[in-house]
Amino acid sequence: MASFGLKVIRGVFGAAEHVAPRLGGRAAFELFCRTPNVKALSDGERRAVERAAGFMAEARHHRLKTKADCVAVHEFRPGPGRGSRGTVLVIHGWRSRTEYMRTLIDGFRDAGYKVVSLDLPGHGRSLGRHLNMVTAVDAVRVAGEWFGPFAAAVGHSFGGAVAANAVAASVKGTPPLAAEKLVLIAAPSSLPAIFDDFSHRLNVGPRSRVAMADRVKHLSGRPLSDFTGDRQLAEAPVPTLIIHAPDDREVHADHAKRYAGAGDHVSLHWAEGLGHRRILADKDVVARAVRFVAEERQPALH
């Protein structure tokens, strides 16, 4: 049963569709971009952050200025006695943070990579309460200017979509992220589909949805329809590994199939039974991601 608050929001957007759809669309977009309060952690989230305190103490911490705010970037050196094989950029998902990416980060460190992990705006140790694809790509741009080029960009959930958008230079005026490879784990591939799900849940009507899409075009310089993973990866043929669980309840498996349809440079691995979050801590998933990044690129045949 829907909560009272959700019923009120649905009622407001339903009314706005009839009397002020542009205003309703802009309000819906702002709500869509609102990030969770990083101080209001659940008991499980708080325990996870506390358990990762020693892990985070191993990193060098940076604050980098973006166009809108400051973001926290955490620099992890390779494991003891290992020379650097390059730098990997790790990007977490919505309502996540660097601490939750520990298994993945340690996997790359153990393989000899330096890892730069970005706390997206409004998450972890970064500032703000607002995040969208434009501000996320800008945060990645700044991380790339300081620490790139990267052997790979690795993202989970929304962070995977951000990595794909950054490499594809989907935001006008922002150069492509310099990354030799991409690993996208449980990542959504279609911003229009995400908007549709959000709008359906909150009763945002079709005229208000047009106003939401207009806001995307105003901020990014591109229409909402351009923000699909197959289109982006087709235009930026970086070797890409998609890892997804068929039972993922937060990001449907169809998103992985869409990415996989971008071309022969994209490979897809199904991680059976790992859902949306357990997939991050699975040792086989981490090993597969590290192995993909470490593999030498084969020269093109002519």
C-alpha positions, 0 to 999 in steps of 0.5 A: 500500500502506498504511503500517505506521503506518496499519495499526496505527491501523486495527487499534487502531480495529478492536479499539476498535469491539468492546471500547470504542467510546465511547473509540475514537470520542473518540480518533478525533475527537481524531485527526481534529482534530489539525493538522499540525506547522507546523514540519515543512514539505515542501521545496515548502512551505518555498520557498513561505513563503520566496517570500512573505516580502516579501508578508507584510512588507506586512501588519500582524500581529495576535494575537487571543484566542479561547476556546481560544487565540490566532490570527494575523490579517494585515491587508493594505491596498489597493494603492497609490493605491486607496481602500478598497471595504470589507474582505474576509475570507480563510480558508485550508484545512487544511494551508495558511496565509496565504502560500498565499493570496497570489494571491487576496489580491493580487487583492482588494487590486488591486481596492481592498479591504482584506484580512484573512487569518486563520491558523486554529488550528494553522496558519501563525503561529497557536498550537495543534495542534488544529482543528475547526469549532467552534474555526475558527468561533470564530476567525472570530467574533473576526476579525469583531469586530475587522475586520468587517463584511465585504464578503465572506468568501472561503474555500478548501477547509476555509476555505470550509466555515468561512466558510459555517458562520460566516455560517450561525451553525451553532455554537450561541451564536456569532452569524452572521458579518456578510458581504455575500457568500460565495465558496467555492473547492473547499470541502467541503459535508458534514461527515458525508461527511468523517467517513465518509471519515475513518472508512472510511480508519482503520477506525472502526466504526459504534458508534465513529462514533456517539461521534464524532458525539456529540462534535460535538453536545457541542461545537457544540450541534447534531447532525452531520447539521446540518453540510451546506452546502445546509442552511446556505446555505438558512437564510442566503441570502447571495449566494454564488459556488461555484468548483470544479474537476470534477477536484478529487481532494481535494474531490469535485465533488458537494460543489459541487453540494450547495452549488448546490442551496441556492437561487437566491442560489447560483451555481456556476462550474466551473474546468476542469482546475485541481484542488484547489490550482492553482485558488487561483493561477489568474488567471481564478478570482481575477478571477471572485471579485473581480468577483462581490464587486464587483458591486452587489446587485440589489434584489429584485423584488416 
